[in-house]
Every structure is written in structure tokens, then in C-alpha cells.
């Protein structure tokens, strides 16, 4: 149980990857930071006994359909599955750099 409800599982998405580096600057690539953050989150969730999986575990290109497929196939497309998608954007520093979205994924 997480928060006020039961959670079947958590899918941790390391945004970008492979040929898509995401934001790049100062010797950093967003895809690398996203993967490190996702690996930490995944490991911590597992330590807490929370079922979790990752959309990618290395520097690989994943299509949108493959990401969604991993999300749906891991725990199902139900409201009790959390998807945490990591992105470290190179925004202009205003409050719009961070967004929270609820996206409903429906199985085909």
C-alpha cells in the first residue's frame, strides 16, 4: 500500500536513451542522468518490497510503443499501477520546467 490506496506495481521509465540523448550540455546527457535516477528509484522500491520494473536498463533506443508495451505488460493498464517517467529538462528556469501529469494508458 502506498499513500491512500493499494498499488499493484510501479514502472520506472528512464526517459530518452540510445540514439536520443535528450538535453545535452556541460558534458552531461539527459539520457544518462535519467537512467541513473531510474536505477536508484527502482532499487529503492525493491528494497521497500514494492513490485517494480524499468522500461530500459541500459543505453538503448526504445520506441514509444515499446515503452507503453512495457508499462502495460508489466502490471496491466489499471489505475493501481504507477508510472514514474524521468526527464531532466534544460528549461529556461521558470516554473514550467517541472510538470506533473496523469496519463491513462489503455491496453489495446
TIMI-2910 file (N, C-alpha, C, CB; in pm, 1 decimal, decimal comma, always signed):
<rs>
+----------+----------+----------+----------+----------+----------+----------+----------+----------+----------+----------+----------+------+
!      n_x !      n_y !      n_z !     ca_x !     ca_y !     ca_z !      c_x !      c_y !      c_z !     cb_x !     cb_y !     cb_z ! resn !
+----------+----------+----------+----------+----------+----------+----------+----------+----------+----------+----------+----------+------+
!    +84,2 !   -117,9 !     +0,0 !     +0,0 !     +0,0 !     +0,0 !    +88,4 !   +123,8 !     +0,0 !    -95,7 !     +0,1 !   +121,5 !  Unk !
!    +61,2 !   +215,0 !    -91,4 !   +132,1 !   +342,3 !    -97,6 !    +28,0 !   +451,3 !    -85,4 !   +215,7 !   +356,9 !   -229,9 !  Unk !
!    +49,9 !   +545,4 !     +2,6 !    -45,2 !   +654,3 !    +19,5 !   -178,8 !   +602,8 !    +69,0 !    -63,4 !   +729,8 !   -111,0 !  Unk !
!   -286,6 !   +641,5 !     +0,3 !   -420,8 !   +603,6 !    +43,9 !   -478,5 !   +483,2 !    -28,9 !   -512,6 !   +718,9 !    +26,6 !  Unk !
!   -399,9 !   +422,1 !   -117,3 !   -456,2 !   +310,7 !   -192,4 !   -355,0 !   +202,6 !   -218,7 !   -512,8 !   +358,7 !   -321,9 !  Unk !
!   -403,8 !    +90,4 !   -263,5 !   -315,2 !    -19,1 !   -298,2 !   -253,9 !     +5,6 !   -434,5 !   -390,0 !   -152,8 !   -296,1 !  Unk !
!   -127,0 !    -27,6 !   -447,8 !    -56,6 !    -13,5 !   -574,2 !     -9,6 !   -151,8 !   -616,4 !    +63,4 !    +86,5 !   -562,7 !  Unk !
!    -48,9 !   -191,4 !   -736,0 !    -11,1 !   -321,8 !   -788,7 !   +137,0 !   -325,9 !   -823,7 !    -95,1 !   -355,8 !   -911,4 !  Unk !
!   +188,8 !   -215,1 !   -877,5 !   +328,7 !   -209,1 !   -917,0 !   +366,0 !    -71,8 !   -966,5 !   +358,2 !   -311,8 !  -1023,4 !  Unk !
!   +496,1 !    -51,3 !   -981,0 !   +548,8 !    +76,5 !  -1028,1 !   +639,4 !    +49,6 !  -1148,0 !   +626,3 !   +151,8 !   -914,4 !  Unk !
!   +615,0 !   +122,1 !  -1256,3 !   +700,7 !   +116,3 !  -1374,0 !   +785,7 !   +242,9 !  -1372,7 !   +616,6 !   +103,5 !  -1507,5 !  Unk !
!   +917,9 !   +224,2 !  -1370,3 !  +1009,6 !   +337,9 !  -1369,8 !  +1065,0 !   +353,9 !  -1510,7 !  +1125,1 !   +318,4 !  -1265,2 !  Unk !
!  +1037,9 !   +467,9 !  -1569,8 !  +1079,7 !   +496,3 !  -1707,2 !  +1199,3 !   +590,6 !  -1706,6 !   +963,1 !   +557,5 !  -1788,8 !  Unk !
!  +1309,9 !   +543,5 !  -1762,5 !  +1427,3 !   +629,0 !  -1781,7 !  +1412,7 !   +693,5 !  -1919,0 !  +1563,1 !   +547,1 !  -1769,9 !  Unk !
!  +1369,1 !   +816,8 !  -1922,2 !  +1341,0 !   +884,9 !  -2048,1 !  +1461,3 !   +891,4 !  -2141,4 !  +1292,2 !  +1023,6 !  -2020,3 !  Unk !
!  +1431,6 !   +899,2 !  -2270,9 !  +1531,2 !   +905,5 !  -2377,7 !  +1611,2 !   +775,1 !  -2382,1 !  +1625,7 !  +1026,8 !  -2357,3 !  Unk !
!  +1735,1 !   +777,8 !  -2428,0 !  +1818,7 !   +658,0 !  -2436,2 !  +1860,2 !   +626,2 !  -2578,4 !  +1746,0 !   +539,8 !  -2377,4 !  Unk !
!  +1969,3 !   +552,2 !  -2591,6 !  +2019,8 !   +512,4 !  -2722,2 !  +2054,1 !   +631,7 !  -2808,5 !  +1919,2 !   +426,0 !  -2792,7 !  Unk !
!  +1994,4 !   +638,1 !  -2926,6 !  +2024,6 !   +746,6 !  -3020,5 !  +1958,4 !   +878,9 !  -2982,5 !  +1981,0 !   +707,3 !  -3159,5 !  Unk !
!  +1873,3 !   +879,3 !  -2881,6 !  +1805,2 !  +1000,7 !  -2834,7 !  +1866,3 !  +1044,8 !  -2701,9 !  +1651,6 !   +976,6 !  -2819,2 !  Unk !
!  +1958,2 !  +1143,8 !  -2705,5 !  +2025,8 !  +1183,9 !  -2582,1 !  +1943,4 !  +1273,8 !  -2491,6 !  +2152,2 !  +1252,9 !  -2615,7 !  Unk !
!  +1833,3 !  +1329,9 !  -2542,8 !  +1760,9 !  +1429,9 !  -2464,0 !  +1841,4 !  +1558,0 !  -2459,4 !  +1732,3 !  +1378,6 !  -2320,8 !  Unk !
!  +1827,1 !  +1634,9 !  -2353,0 !  +1900,9 !  +1760,5 !  -2339,0 !  +2050,0 !  +1730,3 !  -2319,3 !  +1845,2 !  +1844,6 !  -2219,6 !  Unk !
!  +2134,7 !  +1812,0 !  -2381,5 !  +2279,5 !  +1793,9 !  -2371,4 !  +2342,6 !  +1927,6 !  -2337,4 !  +2339,1 !  +1736,3 !  -2503,6 !  Unk !
!  +2435,6 !  +1927,1 !  -2242,6 !  +2507,1 !  +2049,7 !  -2207,9 !  +2602,8 !  +2026,3 !  -2093,2 !  +2409,4 !  +2160,4 !  -2172,1 !  Unk !
!  +2710,8 !  +2103,9 !  -2092,6 !  +2810,0 !  +2096,9 !  -1985,2 !  +2864,0 !  +1956,0 !  -1964,2 !  +2749,8 !  +2147,5 !  -1856,3 !  Unk !
!  +2876,7 !  +1880,1 !  -2072,5 !  +2929,2 !  +1744,7 !  -2063,5 !  +2830,9 !  +1642,8 !  -2010,2 !  +3048,9 !  +1744,4 !  -1978,6 !  Unk !
!  +2704,9 !  +1681,2 !  -1997,1 !  +2602,5 !  +1591,5 !  -1944,8 !  +2500,7 !  +1559,7 !  -2053,6 !  +2532,9 !  +1653,6 !  -1822,1 !  Unk !
!  +2447,4 !  +1439,3 !  -2047,9 !  +2339,7 !  +1399,2 !  -2138,2 !  +2220,9 !  +1356,2 !  -2052,9 !  +2385,3 !  +1283,6 !  -2235,0 !  Unk !
!  +2105,5 !  +1409,2 !  -2086,4 !  +1985,2 !  +1379,5 !  -2009,4 !  +1959,2 !  +1229,4 !  -1999,0 !  +1865,2 !  +1448,2 !  -2071,9 !  Unk !
!  +1980,2 !  +1155,8 !  -2107,1 !  +1952,2 !  +1012,3 !  -2104,8 !  +2032,4 !   +940,6 !  -1996,9 !  +1982,2 !   +950,9 !  -2240,5 !  Unk !
!  +2156,7 !   +984,1 !  -1972,3 !  +2240,8 !   +920,7 !  -1870,5 !  +2190,6 !   +952,3 !  -1729,7 !  +2386,4 !   +966,3 !  -1885,6 !  Unk !
!  +2152,9 !  +1078,3 !  -1707,7 !  +2100,4 !  +1118,0 !  -1576,4 !  +1965,9 !  +1050,8 !  -1548,9 !  +2085,5 !  +1271,1 !  -1568,4 !  Unk !
!  +1881,1 !  +1042,9 !  -1652,0 !  +1751,1 !   +976,1 !  -1636,5 !  +1769,5 !   +829,9 !  -1597,1 !  +1669,4 !   +985,6 !  -1767,0 !  Unk !
!  +1867,2 !   +763,4 !  -1660,3 !  +1890,9 !   +622,7 !  -1630,1 !  +1941,1 !   +605,2 !  -1487,2 !  +1991,3 !   +563,1 !  -1728,9 !  Unk !
!  +2033,7 !   +691,5 !  -1444,3 !  +2084,0 !   +681,6 !  -1306,6 !  +1972,6 !   +703,8 !  -1205,5 !  +2196,6 !   +783,1 !  -1283,0 !  Unk !
!  +1888,0 !   +802,0 !  -1230,7 !  +1775,7 !   +829,1 !  -1140,4 !  +1679,3 !   +710,7 !  -1138,8 !  +1701,5 !   +958,2 !  -1182,7 !  Unk !
!  +1650,2 !   +654,5 !  -1256,0 !  +1558,1 !   +541,9 !  -1265,5 !  +1614,4 !   +418,7 !  -1194,3 !  +1528,9 !   +509,5 !  -1412,2 !  Unk !
!  +1743,6 !   +393,3 !  -1209,6 !  +1805,6 !   +279,0 !  -1142,5 !  +1797,6 !   +294,1 !   -991,2 !  +1951,8 !   +263,6 !  -1186,3 !  Unk !
!  +1821,9 !   +415,1 !   -942,1 !  +1812,3 !   +439,3 !   -797,9 !  +1668,7 !   +416,4 !   -749,1 !  +1858,5 !   +583,5 !   -763,8 !  Unk !
!  +1572,3 !   +473,8 !   -820,8 !  +1432,3 !   +460,8 !   -781,5 !  +1389,5 !   +314,4 !   -781,7 !  +1342,3 !   +542,7 !   -875,2 !  Unk !
!  +1426,6 !   +241,3 !   -886,4 !  +1391,6 !   +100,1 !   -897,5 !  +1450,0 !    +21,6 !   -779,5 !  +1442,4 !    +42,1 !  -1031,6 !  Unk !
!  +1577,1 !    +41,8 !   -751,9 !  +1642,0 !    -30,3 !   -642,0 !  +1575,7 !     +1,7 !   -507,8 !  +1791,5 !     +4,7 !   -636,3 !  Unk !
!  +1544,7 !   +127,8 !   -486,5 !  +1482,3 !   +168,0 !   -359,7 !  +1342,4 !   +107,9 !   -345,5 !  +1474,7 !   +321,5 !   -349,9 !  Unk !
!  +1265,7 !   +110,0 !   -452,7 !  +1133,2 !    +48,8 !   -449,1 !  +1142,6 !    -99,8 !   -414,4 !  +1062,1 !    +67,3 !   -583,9 !  Unk !
!  +1236,9 !   -168,8 !   -475,7 !  +1256,8 !   -311,9 !   -448,4 !  +1297,2 !   -334,3 !   -302,7 !  +1364,2 !   -370,7 !   -542,7 !  Unk !
!  +1384,0 !   -247,2 !   -249,4 !  +1424,6 !   -257,7 !   -108,8 !  +1303,9 !   -243,7 !    -15,4 !  +1530,1 !   -150,1 !    -75,4 !  Unk !
!  +1208,5 !   -163,2 !    -56,6 !  +1087,7 !   -140,6 !    +22,8 !   +981,7 !   -247,9 !     +0,1 !  +1029,8 !     -4,7 !     -9,4 !  Unk !
!  +1012,4 !   -343,7 !    -85,5 !   +918,5 !   -452,3 !   -112,1 !   +807,3 !   -416,5 !   -208,1 !   +859,0 !   -498,1 !    +14,7 !  Unk !
!   +826,1 !   -311,9 !   -286,1 !   +724,4 !   -267,0 !   -381,3 !   +756,4 !   -325,6 !   -518,4 !   +717,8 !   -110,8 !   -387,6 !  Unk !
!   +663,5 !   -397,2 !   -579,4 !   +688,0 !   -453,0 !   -712,4 !   +720,3 !   -340,4 !   -811,4 !   +564,9 !   -534,8 !   -761,0 !  Unk !
!   +829,2 !   -355,9 !   -884,0 !   +871,5 !   -251,3 !   -976,5 !   +942,1 !   -311,8 !  -1096,8 !   +963,3 !   -150,8 !   -906,2 !  Unk !
!   +939,3 !   -238,8 !  -1205,8 !  +1013,9 !   -274,7 !  -1326,0 !  +1061,3 !   -146,2 !  -1392,7 !   +926,6 !   -360,3 !  -1424,0 !  Unk !
!  +1151,1 !   -160,5 !  -1489,3 !  +1204,2 !    -44,8 !  -1561,9 !  +1176,4 !    -61,5 !  -1711,2 !  +1357,0 !    -28,0 !  -1536,0 !  Unk !
!  +1157,2 !    +50,4 !  -1779,7 !  +1136,0 !    +44,1 !  -1924,2 !  +1266,3 !    +17,6 !  -1997,7 !  +1073,1 !   +173,6 !  -1974,7 !  Unk !
!  +1377,7 !    +62,7 !  -1943,6 !  +1508,9 !    +30,1 !  -2001,4 !  +1609,9 !    +21,8 !  -1887,4 !  +1553,3 !   +137,2 !  -2108,7 !  Unk !
!  +1708,4 !    -66,4 !  -1904,4 !  +1809,7 !    -84,7 !  -1800,7 !  +1948,4 !    -45,4 !  -1847,7 !  +1810,9 !   -227,9 !  -1754,4 !  Unk !
!  +1959,8 !     -6,5 !  -1972,9 !  +2087,5 !    +36,0 !  -2029,2 !  +2065,3 !   +145,9 !  -2131,0 !  +2161,3 !    -82,4 !  -2093,5 !  Unk !
!  +2170,4 !   +181,8 !  -2201,7 !  +2162,5 !   +288,2 !  -2301,3 !  +2111,0 !   +230,8 !  -2432,0 !  +2300,1 !   +355,9 !  -2321,8 !  Unk !
!  +1981,0 !   +222,6 !  -2443,1 !  +1919,4 !   +163,5 !  -2560,4 !  +1806,1 !   +251,4 !  -2612,0 !  +1867,8 !    +23,5 !  -2528,6 !  Unk !
!  +1783,9 !   +245,6 !  -2741,2 !  +1672,0 !   +317,6 !  -2802,3 !  +1545,0 !   +236,7 !  -2782,4 !  +1697,6 !   +344,0 !  -2953,9 !  Unk !
!  +1440,5 !   +302,8 !  -2736,9 !  +1311,4 !   +238,1 !  -2716,2 !  +1205,6 !   +325,9 !  -2781,3 !  +1281,3 !   +215,6 !  -2563,3 !  Unk !
!  +1122,4 !   +265,4 !  -2864,1 !  +1016,1 !   +341,8 !  -2928,1 !   +906,4 !   +372,3 !  -2826,3 !   +958,2 !   +264,6 !  -3049,6 !  Unk !
!   +822,1 !   +464,3 !  -2861,8 !   +708,5 !   +498,3 !  -2774,7 !   +622,6 !   +374,2 !  -2750,9 !   +622,6 !   +612,4 !  -2837,3 !  Unk !
!   +596,6 !   +297,9 !  -2857,1 !   +514,0 !   +178,5 !  -2843,4 !   +579,8 !    +74,5 !  -2752,6 !   +486,4 !   +117,9 !  -2980,7 !  Unk !
!   +711,7 !    +61,4 !  -2760,9 !   +782,2 !    -32,7 !  -2673,2 !   +772,7 !    +11,8 !  -2526,9 !   +930,2 !    -45,2 !  -2715,6 !  Unk !
!   +786,3 !   +142,9 !  -2503,6 !   +772,9 !   +193,8 !  -2366,0 !   +633,7 !   +163,1 !  -2310,8 !   +799,4 !   +346,6 !  -2361,3 !  Unk !
!   +532,0 !   +197,2 !  -2389,2 !   +394,2 !   +174,1 !  -2345,6 !   +370,1 !    +24,9 !  -2327,8 !   +293,3 !   +233,5 !  -2446,9 !  Unk !
!   +424,3 !    -57,0 !  -2417,4 !   +410,0 !   -201,7 !  -2405,2 !   +467,3 !   -253,5 !  -2274,2 !   +477,7 !   -270,9 !  -2521,7 !  Unk !
!   +585,1 !   -204,9 !  -2237,3 !   +645,6 !   -244,6 !  -2109,9 !   +557,4 !   -201,5 !  -1993,9 !   +786,4 !   -184,0 !  -2095,0 !  Unk !
!   +504,6 !    -80,8 !  -2001,9 !   +419,0 !    -29,7 !  -1895,1 !   +294,8 !   -116,2 !  -1878,5 !   +378,7 !   +115,1 !  -1923,5 !  Unk !
!   +229,0 !   -148,4 !  -1988,7 !   +104,2 !   -224,8 !  -1983,8 !   +129,9 !   -371,2 !  -1949,2 !    +30,4 !   -214,9 !  -2117,6 !  Unk !
!   +231,9 !   -429,7 !  -2010,4 !   +257,2 !   -572,6 !  -1991,0 !   +313,6 !   -605,9 !  -1853,7 !   +351,6 !   -621,9 !  -2096,3 !  Unk !
!   +372,5 !   -510,8 !  -1785,8 !   +433,0 !   -539,1 !  -1655,8 !   +330,2 !   -564,2 !  -1546,9 !   +522,0 !   -425,4 !  -1615,2 !  Unk !
!   +233,2 !   -475,0 !  -1534,9 !   +135,6 !   -486,0 !  -1426,0 !     -7,9 !   -463,3 !  -1472,2 !   +169,2 !   -387,3 !  -1317,0 !  Unk !
!    -29,2 !   -436,5 !  -1600,9 !   -161,9 !   -410,0 !  -1653,2 !   -186,7 !   -261,2 !  -1668,9 !   -266,8 !   -470,8 !  -1563,3 !  Unk !
!   -295,2 !   -229,3 !  -1732,4 !   -332,7 !    -89,7 !  -1757,6 !   -448,3 !    -52,0 !  -1667,2 !   -370,5 !    -67,4 !  -1906,6 !  Unk !
!   -420,3 !    -46,9 !  -1538,0 !   -523,0 !    -16,3 !  -1439,4 !   -476,8 !    +99,8 !  -1351,2 !   -555,3 !   -140,9 !  -1353,3 !  Unk !
!   -569,9 !   +166,9 !  -1284,9 !   -534,2 !   +283,3 !  -1203,0 !   -442,1 !   +252,6 !  -1084,8 !   -658,5 !   +346,7 !  -1151,6 !  Unk !
!   -425,8 !   +125,5 !  -1051,2 !   -340,0 !    +91,4 !   -938,2 !   -194,8 !    +63,8 !   -979,2 !   -396,2 !    -29,2 !   -866,8 !  Unk !
!   -159,1 !   +104,1 !  -1101,0 !    -20,9 !    +93,6 !  -1148,6 !    +33,2 !   +235,4 !  -1164,9 !    -12,1 !    +13,0 !  -1284,3 !  Unk !
!   +147,6 !   +261,3 !  -1101,6 !   +211,3 !   +391,4 !  -1113,4 !   +320,8 !   +386,4 !  -1217,9 !   +267,8 !   +436,7 !   -978,7 !  Unk !
!   +330,5 !   +492,5 !  -1298,8 !   +439,2 !   +505,8 !  -1395,3 !   +513,9 !   +632,7 !  -1359,5 !   +386,4 !   +509,4 !  -1544,1 !  Unk !
!   +643,0 !   +618,2 !  -1330,2 !   +728,4 !   +732,1 !  -1297,8 !   +824,9 !   +751,7 !  -1413,7 !   +805,5 !   +710,3 !  -1162,4 !  Unk !
!   +806,4 !   +858,4 !  -1490,4 !   +889,9 !   +883,9 !  -1607,1 !   +988,3 !   +995,5 !  -1575,6 !   +803,5 !   +920,4 !  -1730,2 !  Unk !
!  +1116,9 !   +962,4 !  -1585,2 !  +1223,1 !  +1057,4 !  -1552,1 !  +1264,4 !  +1139,5 !  -1673,0 !  +1344,0 !   +984,2 !  -1495,9 !  Unk !
!  +1264,4 !  +1271,1 !  -1655,1 !  +1316,2 !  +1364,1 !  -1755,2 !  +1380,9 !  +1479,6 !  -1679,9 !  +1202,6 !  +1415,0 !  -1852,6 !  Unk !
!  +1499,5 !  +1515,1 !  -1721,5 !  +1570,7 !  +1627,3 !  -1660,5 !  +1590,8 !  +1728,9 !  -1772,2 !  +1709,5 !  +1582,6 !  -1594,4 !  Unk !
!  +1493,4 !  +1815,4 !  -1786,9 !  +1491,0 !  +1907,1 !  -1899,6 !  +1582,6 !  +2026,8 !  -1879,7 !  +1350,8 !  +1954,4 !  -1923,8 !  Unk !
!  +1622,6 !  +2084,4 !  -1989,9 !  +1707,2 !  +2202,9 !  -1988,0 !  +1621,3 !  +2325,0 !  -2016,6 !  +1822,7 !  +2191,0 !  -2090,9 !  Unk !
!  +1523,6 !  +2348,2 !  -1931,0 !  +1431,2 !  +2460,0 !  -1949,0 !  +1495,1 !  +2592,6 !  -1913,6 !  +1307,4 !  +2439,5 !  -1865,3 !  Unk !
!  +1417,4 !  +2697,0 !  -1927,1 !  +1467,0 !  +2831,3 !  -1903,3 !  +1467,0 !  +2874,3 !  -1757,9 !  +1387,4 !  +2926,3 !  -1980,8 !  Unk !
!  +1429,2 !  +2786,1 !  -1666,6 !  +1436,6 !  +2819,3 !  -1525,4 !  +1306,9 !  +2870,2 !  -1465,3 !  +1541,2 !  +2919,9 !  -1504,9 !  Unk !
!  +1199,2 !  +2876,5 !  -1543,2 !  +1072,1 !  +2920,2 !  -1486,4 !   +997,8 !  +2799,5 !  -1428,5 !   +985,2 !  +2992,0 !  -1593,9 !  Unk !
!   +884,4 !  +2824,0 !  -1371,1 !   +810,7 !  +2717,3 !  -1303,0 !   +754,5 !  +2613,5 !  -1399,2 !   +698,2 !  +2776,5 !  -1222,0 !  Unk !
!   +758,5 !  +2638,1 !  -1528,1 !   +705,9 !  +2541,6 !  -1623,8 !   +806,9 !  +2431,1 !  -1656,4 !   +664,8 !  +2612,9 !  -1751,2 !  Unk !
!   +924,7 !  +2433,0 !  -1594,0 !  +1025,1 !  +2329,7 !  -1620,1 !   +986,1 !  +2197,1 !  -1558,4 !  +1160,6 !  +2373,0 !  -1567,3 !  Unk !
!   +901,4 !  +2199,3 !  -1459,6 !   +859,2 !  +2077,0 !  -1392,3 !   +709,5 !  +2060,8 !  -1411,7 !   +896,1 !  +2079,7 !  -1240,7 !  Unk !
!   +669,1 !  +1944,6 !  -1459,2 !   +527,0 !  +1920,1 !  -1477,2 !   +490,3 !  +1787,3 !  -1415,3 !   +488,9 !  +1922,9 !  -1625,6 !  Unk !
!   +370,1 !  +1779,0 !  -1369,5 !   +313,6 !  +1653,8 !  -1320,3 !   +192,6 !  +1625,0 !  -1406,2 !   +276,1 !  +1661,3 !  -1167,3 !  Unk !
!   +187,4 !  +1506,4 !  -1462,5 !    +75,2 !  +1469,8 !  -1547,7 !    +19,9 !  +1335,9 !  -1503,9 !   +117,2 !  +1465,4 !  -1695,7 !  Unk !
!   -107,1 !  +1321,9 !  -1519,4 !   -167,5 !  +1189,5 !  -1503,6 !   -205,9 !  +1144,8 !  -1642,0 !   -291,9 !  +1190,7 !  -1405,9 !  Unk !
!   -147,0 !  +1034,5 !  -1684,2 !   -173,5 !   +980,3 !  -1815,9 !   -235,5 !   +842,9 !  -1797,0 !    -43,7 !   +973,3 !  -1902,4 !  Unk !
!   -345,4 !   +819,8 !  -1861,6 !   -410,5 !   +690,0 !  -1853,9 !   -371,5 !   +610,6 !  -1976,7 !   -565,1 !   +704,0 !  -1842,8 !  Unk !
!   -317,0 !   +491,7 !  -1954,3 !   -275,8 !   +405,0 !  -2064,4 !   -378,9 !   +293,5 !  -2074,9 !   -130,4 !   +347,4 !  -2042,3 !  Unk !
!   -433,2 !   +278,3 !  -2193,6 !   -531,2 !   +173,1 !  -2214,8 !   -468,9 !    +63,5 !  -2299,6 !   -659,1 !   +228,8 !  -2281,8 !  Unk !
!   -487,6 !    -58,5 !  -2257,1 !   -436,8 !   -172,6 !  -2333,8 !   -514,0 !   -182,5 !  -2463,2 !   -447,9 !   -304,9 !  -2253,1 !  Unk !
!   -443,2 !   -224,7 !  -2567,8 !   -507,7 !   -239,9 !  -2699,9 !   -587,1 !   -366,2 !  -2704,7 !   -404,6 !   -239,5 !  -2812,9 !  Unk !
+----------+----------+----------+----------+----------+----------+----------+----------+----------+----------+----------+----------+------+
</rs>
